[in-house]
Amino acid sequence: MRNGYRLTFWLFLAPVLMWLFLLIVLPHIDLLLMSFRGESDLGDPVWTLQNYKNFFTEPIYWRTFVRTALYAIITTLCTFVLALPVSFYIAKLARPRTRGFLTVLLLLPFWVSELVRVYGWMILLRESGVFNYFLLKTGLIDQPVEMLYNDVTMIMGLVYTSMLFMVVPLISVMESLDDSLIEAAYDLEASKFAILSTIIIPHCKPGITSGAIVVFMLALGNYLTPNLMGARTRSGSPSRSTTSSLPASTGTRAPPLVSCS
């Protein structure tokens, strides 16, 4: 019986391990090896540390790294601030019949690809978009305003694409929070901030930790959203190769990393 259980366990676990190895572990190993590869003066492939030397000696790479990490941290904090009240309302204030409906509403935007969601925001915020149309019709502005290609819009797009990954773990932990603790705090005339900081947030630490890790990693490696919503070339058109970490307006060019064959 025990041998049959082990065999079943490994049969179910094998596809997961294979998926992790082929799509995560193996590509990262190849990237690690690639970082040590370069070309000699004759064009022959060699092992070198020149890529790491360029990274540590060229300021543009450090600025890129710091800006990327900073935007990921800001995105994580903004996502948490927005997701906390939404999660609390769904888990504690909404009626049981409407909780599932509200959860489905949160899931609906993620049934389409990230590219479609980002283009939806671009249609709303561009100079000829929906927001500018209504502002012009109501007379609030005299000419269209470009709302895209700035840091605020880029962070808004990153928060929108990462929102679900913070809301779901927060809802899970809030459902296990005893309502009597909050009621007792109100009976003792505790302020809402005190209830939030001493009861709700400490209880939600596991969900906050897991959600923050996922959101931070997604924002750190996101290329599509910053490139479409936050990058603009010096000529005024959206950049094709600029990420959130390095706006094209810097006007600085770094030496390329050593190419690998």
N, C-alpha and C positions, 0 to 999 in steps of 0.2 A: 504493500500500500504506500509506504513511504517513498519507494523508488518510483512508483507511478506518479506520485505528487511532484517529485523533483523533476521528472521528465516533462510533465505538463508545464511546470513553472518555467523551465528553460526554453520550451517551445514558444511560450508567449513572450518571454523576455528577449529571445534572439532577434526578432525584427526590430525591436527598440534599440538594442545594442548595435545592430548593423546600421540602422539609420543614423545614430549618433556618431559612429565611427566614419561612415562614408561621407556624411554631409557636414560634420563639425570637426571631428578630430583630424581626419586626413587632410582637409584643406588647410587647417591651421599649421599642421606639420610642414606642408608644402610651402606656405608663406614664410615660415621660420627659415627653412632652407634657402628660399629665394632671397631673403634679406642678407644672406652671407655670400651671395653670388654676384659676380661682376665680370667685366671684360678687361683684359690686359690691353696694352698699347697696340698689340698686334691683332686685337679682336678675339683672342682666345678666351674661353670661359675660365675664370679663376675664382678661388675662394678669397674673400676680402671683407674688411670691416669698414670700407669706404662709405657704405650706406649709413651706418651708425655715426660715423664721423661727420657726415653732412648734416644729419639730424641734430646732433649736439652742438655744432658750430654755426649753423645758419639760423639767425633769429626768426626768419619767416616760418620755419617749421615749429619752433617753440610757440610763436604766437598762434599758429594754427591749432596746436595741441591745447593750449590754455583756453582759447576761445571755444573750442569744441566742448571741453569739459565744463566750462562756465555755462554755456547754453544748455547743456544736458542737466546741470544742477538746477538752473532757473526753471527749466521745463518740468522737472520733477517736483519742485516746490509749488509751482502754479497748479500742476495737476492735482496734487494733494489738497490744496486749498479749495479747489472746485469740487473735487470728488467727495470730500468729507461730508458736507451738508447733503449732497445728493444721496450718498449711501445711508446717512442717518434717516433721511425722510423715507426712503424705500424700506429700510429694515425696521423702523420703529414707529413711524407716523402714518404711513400708507395702510389702507385696509388690506387684509389678506387677499381679497379678490383682485385688487389692483396691483399688487406687488409683481406678479408674473407679467402683467401687461406693461408695467413700467420697465421691467428688465428687458422685455422684448424690444421696447422702443430704444433702449440703449444699444442693443445688439444690431438693430436694423442697418445703421450706417456701415457696419463692419461686414455686411454681406456682400459688399462690392469691394473692389480692389482699392488700395491706397491711392493709386493714380486717379481714379474716378473721384474720390473724395477731395483730393487736392484741387482738381480742376473745378469742382463745384465751388470751392472757396474762391478760386481765381475768377470765375464767372460773376460772383457776387462783388468782388472787391476791385476789379480792374477799372480802368478809366471809363470804359463804355459798359460797365457792369450794372447790376440791378441797384446797388446802393447809390451810385452816382446818378442814375436815372431818376430815382425818387427825390434825391436832394436837389437836383436841378428843377424838377417839376414843382416842388414845394417852395422854391426860391431861397433855400437856405444857402446855396452856393451859386456863384455866377459862372463857373467853369469846372469841368471835371477835375477831381482830385485823385491822384495815383495813390491807392492804398496798399499796393503790393510792393515787394522788393525793399523791405526794411526789417529791422530786427523784431519789432513788435509783431508784425504779421507772421514772420517766420516762427516765432515762439508760439503764437496762437495756433498755427497749423500743427506744430509738434504736440502741443497739449491736446488738441482735438483728436489726433491719431493715436494718442496714448491713453486717453481718458478711461477706456473700458478696462484696461489692465490695472488701474488703481481702484476703480469702483467695485469690481467683483470681489477681490479679497477683503475690502472693507465691509461690504455687505455680509460676507460670510462670518467675520468675527463679531460684527454688531448684532447679529441674530442671537448670539450666545450671551449677550449682555443682559443681566438681570434688570428689568425695569424698576424693581423696587429700590435699587440703589439710587436711581435718578429721582424717584419720588421722595425718598428719604432726604436727599439733598435739598430738594425744593421745600420740604417741610421745615428744614433747619435754616431756611432763608439764604441758602447759598446762591451766589450769583451764577449767571449762565457761563461766564468765563471760568469760574471755579469748577463747575460741573464738567465743563469740557476738558479742562487741564488736569483734573484730579481723578475723573472717573472714566470718561469716554476715551480720551487719547491713550492713557495707560492700558486700558483693556484692548485697544485696537493695535497695539504695538506689533504683534505678529503680522497682521494684515498690512500695516503701514510699511513694515520692513520688506515683505515680499513684493508689494506693489511698487515701492520705490526702486527696488533693484531692477525689476522688469522695465519700468518706465525709463530709468536712467540708461540702461543698456540699449533700449530701443532708440532713444533720442541721441545717444552717443554714436550709434552706427547708422542713423538715418541719413540717406543721401537725397532721396527723391523730393521730400517736402522742402528742405532748405534750398535745394537747387531751383525749384519752381517758384517758391513764394518769397525767398529772401535774397536772391542773387540777381545782380544787374551789371552788365558790362559798362565800360566807360562811354560807349556809343549810345547807351540808353536802352538797348534791347536786353531781354533776359539772358543771363549767362547760361552756357551749355555745360560748363565744367566747373563752376564755382560752387562750393558748398557753404554752409552756414559758418564754417570755421574761418573762411578766407574770402571776404568780399573782394570782387574784382576792382573795386575803387581804390585799393591800397596802392596800386601802381607799382608794386614791387615784384620782382621776379626772382625766384630762387634757382640755383643751379640744380639740374635734374639729378635724381638719385642714379646711382650706377645702374645701367641697364643690364638685364640678364638674358642670356640666350636660352 
